[in-house]
Amino acid sequence: MSSTLREVAELAGVSLATASRVASGGARVRPETRSRVEQAMRDLLYLPPRWTLPTQAIGLLVPDLVNPIFPLLAQAIEENARKAGFATILCNTASSPKLEVDYFRALRERRVAGMMFLCSDVLDRAQYTRFLDDGVRLVFVNSDSEGLDATLIGIDERAAGRVASEHLLELGHTSIGLATGSQNSMATRLKRDGAQRALQLAGLDPTGWIAYESFTFEGGRRALRALQETMERSPTGVICANDLIAIGVMAEAAEQGLRVPGDLSVVGFDGTLAASYCSPPLTTIEQPVADLAESAVKALVTLVAESRRSLPSLIFQPRLRVGGSTGPPPGDPGDPSGDAA
């Protein structure tokens, strides 16, 4: 993962010895040559061994850049970090625990002031405990940091599942499914628990009501088909783990000739701009992106300034944004687009 001095020399078109003189602060290098080597060092994020003090940079590790919520959060975090005087190094882990750890080590070698993990399902807690014990400043955003002595800034995922369920229940739905990603994901587990509790309190005991697919558009399409096969009655309402899944569910419904919301109501999660561009606009559970980003950066900056300080976690409550993708179930007298039973 780490860039080497040899790679710097190759990129700058100089000898290894010349690159070494620039990296060590040697004077016997022509200005134009020094400029090329220093530019190569910046391009490759190479950190000379003599640089031992923390840099004014933070590492931001995200699981992917396909889901619209991740670039949205990353941009908000970068803006807040820049205002606080920190550059941001963005690392796409591709949801790979191994790649996440590799990036972590690379960022450590570059002496970043701290790191932020976005929507990370931390698997090797012992590894991160060692990092924390070594004094690494870490902040987790919407991540599974349970068991770690680290600050979490996030949204109440359990409440999100409950709010989405209650919305559909209030509209009269009794056949409600959940379209989500990996069942090992903390966000999946908490949303599921919140939704299930709300359904049980309403006297419903659904069977086959969860489809574990992927957090993608295609995952949403597959999830709707799976729910239609496994549920006792075809769902009239679907709660989705993110807006991308919800858009996939709506696309699959349209291909099947189902009306949204006449035949199927769909609730997303994230509140991305993509939700507003849908037809009809998506009903979704909004994440308070601005609050999450501001709080996460403030927490990390505080930890950098006061390394021995311990900060409490901060959990925000979700907000329901009603669009046009939810309505009464088909056949309900309150459904203006459906036929009364």
N, C-alpha and C positions, 0 to 999 in steps of 0.2 A: 504493500500500500504506500509506503513512504518513498518520496523522491530521493534520488541519490545525487551526489556531487557530480558523478560521471554523466548523469542525464542532463544536469545543468550545463556541463561543458559541451555536450553534444548539441543541445538546443542553441547555445550561444555561438557555436562554431569555434571554440577555443580548446586549448589543451587542458587536461585535468589539472596540471600544475598552475596554469593561469587562473582557472576557476577557483582553485584552492587559495591562491593569494588574495583574490577578491573576497572570498568568504571569510578569510581570517583577518581582513583589514589591511593587507599588505599595500605598500605605497607604490611599488614598482610595476604599475599597470597603466597603460594609456587610458585617458578618460573615456574615449569612445568604446574601448574594449570593456572597461569596468561597467559602463552603462548597459552594454549587451548582456553581460553576465548577471547584473543585478535584475534586469528585466526577466531573464530566464528564471532566476530564483523566485521572482514574484509569480510568474506564470505557473511554475511547478510547485508553488507553496513550499519551497525548500527552506528549512531553518538551519542555519549554521550551528554547530555544537556550542560555539561561544555565546549564543543568545540564550541566556538562562532565565531571564525575567519574563513574567507573563506579558503577552502582547495584548493590545486593546482589541481583541477579537473574541467572538464566541462561536462555538460550533452549534449548528442546528441540524438535527438528524430527523428526517421525515421518511415515512414508509413508502411513499410513491408520490408522483406528481401528476397522476391521472385523475384521481378523485379531486374535484374542484375545491373541496374544503382545505386541502393541504397547501396548495399555492396561496390561497386566501389567507390562511393563518400565517404562513411563512412570510408573506409580504408585510402583514401587520406587525409581526415580530421584528422583522428587519427594520421597519420604519421606526419603531420604538427604540430598538438597539442603537440605531444611527443617532437619534436625538440624544441618547445617553452617552455618546462618544465611542461606541463599539461597532466594528465591522462584523459582518455575519458570514460565516463559511457554511454554505448549504450542502448537506450530504444526503443523497437519496439511497436509502438502505434496501430498497426493493423488498421490504418486509422480510429480509433475511437476518436472523439472529447473528449469524457468523459475520455478515457484512457490517452489521451494526457495531459489533465488537472491533472489527478491523478499522472502521472509521474512527471509533473511539480512541484506539491506540494511535492512529495517525494524527488525530487532533491533539492528543497529549504530547506527541513529539514536537508539535508546532507551538507548544506552550500557550494554547488558547486560555483566556481568563476563566472560562467556564463553558458548560455545554447544556443544551436543552434538547430533550427527547420528546418528539411529537407523536402521540398515538402509538406508543411503543408497548408491546406485550413482553415485558422483561422475563426471559426464561431462566437465565443463569444468575439468580440473585446473589449467589456467593461471589461471583465475579464483580458485580456492581458494588457489593458491600466492601470489597477490597479497594476498589477505586475511591469510594467515599472515605474509607479509613486513611487513604493516602492524601486526603485533603482536596480531592477534586470537587469543584463546585458544580452541582447538578440540579437541574429543575426539570420535572416531568410535566408535560401538558397533555391532558386527556389520555393518560397512560396507566398501565398496571404497575404501580410502584409499591403495592402492598408488601409489608415486611422489610422495606428499606427505609432507613432514616434519611429521607429526602423529601423535599418540598414538592407537592403536587398541586398544580393549578388545573382545574377541570370543570366539567359540567356534570350534573347529577344524572347519570345515565339511567339509573333505576326510575327516577322521576320522569324522564323522557318517555320510557316505555309505558308508564302509567298514564301520563297525559295523553299520549296518542290513543291508547285504548279507551280512555274515558270519552274522548272526542267521538270516536266511532260508536261507542255504546249510547251516548246521548242522542246520536242521530238515528238510533234504532237497530243497529247491526247486532246480530247474534252469531254470525259465522265470520270470525275474524282470524286471519293468518298473519304470521310473522315471517318476512323475507329478510334473511341476514347472511352474514359471512361465516367465517370459521367459528365453530362452537368453542374453540379454545380461547377466543378473544374475550378480554375482560368486558369490552363494550357490549358484545353480544350477550354475555351472561347477565349483565346488569339490566339491559333493556328487556331481555326475556323475563327476568324475575319481576320487574315492574309491571310489564304487560300482563303476565300470568296472574299476578295478585289482583289486578283490577278486574280481569275476567272472572276470576273465582268469586270475588266479592259481588259480582253481578249475577252469580248463580250459574256461570258457564264452566264447563269442564271439557275443553276442546281436546279432540284426538287428532294427532298428526298435523298440528297447527303450525309447526315450525319447519321452514325449509332452509337448511344450511348450504349455502352455495358460495359465492365469492362477492366481495364488496365492489362489484362492477356492473356495468350496463347489461352485459350478457348474463351475469349472475342473477340479475333481476328477472330476466326473461325465463331462465330455467326455474327460478324459484316459484313463479306463478304457476307454471305447468306442474311442478312438484306438489304444490298445495292443492291444486285441483284434483290430483290423483290420491292424495293421502287423507284429506279431510273428509269427514262424513258427509258434509254438504259443501258444495263449491263455495269458496269464500266470496262474500259480498264486500268485505273490507280487508285491506292488506296494510300492515304496518311495516315500514322498511327501515333498515339500519342506517341508510344514508340516502341522499337525494339521487345518487347515481343508480342505485338499485331501484328506487322508485320510478325513475324515468324508464328503466328497462321493463319494469312491470307494466307501465302504461303502454309501452310500445308493443309488448306481447298481447295485452288486452285488445289493442286496436287491430292487430293482425288476426285475432280470433273473432273480430266483429263485436267485441264487448264495448259498451259505452262507459266512459269515465266522466262523471260519477254515476250515470244512470244504472249501469249493471255492476260496476265495481268502483268502490271508493279507495283511494290510495293516499297514505300519509308518508312523507319522507322525513329525513332527519339531517340537519346541518344548516338549512336556510341559505344555500348558495344562490348566486345569480341565475344559475341554470334552472332553479325551481321556478323562477318568474318567467322564464322563456318558454316553459312547457305550454301545451294547449290541451286542456285548460291549465292555468297556473297551478302549481303543486301546493297542496296543503303540507306544511312541514314544521318540524320542531326546530326552532332557530338556535344556533349556538351564538353566544355573545362574543363574537370574534374580537372586537375592539377591547372588551374588558379582559378576555383571556390573554391577549397579546401584551397589553399594558401591565397586567399583574405579573405575568411570567417574567418579563424583562426587569421589572422593578425588583422581583425576588432574586433574580440572578445577580443583578448589579449590587444588591445589598449583601449577598453572600460573598461576592468578590471583594467588597470593601471590608467586610467583617467576617473573615474566614471561619471564626469559631462560633459564629452565631447560628442558632437553629430557628428556622422559620416554620410557622404552621401552614398546613395546606389550606387552599381556598377553593371551595366548590360553589359554582354558580347554578342557579335554577334555570331550567329550560323555559322557552316561551313558544307557545303555539301560534303559528301564523296561518290563518285559514285562507286557502286559495279556492280554486274551483274544482279540485280533484276529489272532494268529499261531499257527500249528500246522503239522504235517506237511502235505505236498501231498496232494491227493485220491488215494485208491488206495494210499497208503503204509500199510504194516502198523502204523505208529505212530499213524495217524490213527483215533481211536476213533469218529469220527462218519462216516467214509467207508467205502466198500465196498472190500475188498482186491481187487487186480487178479488 
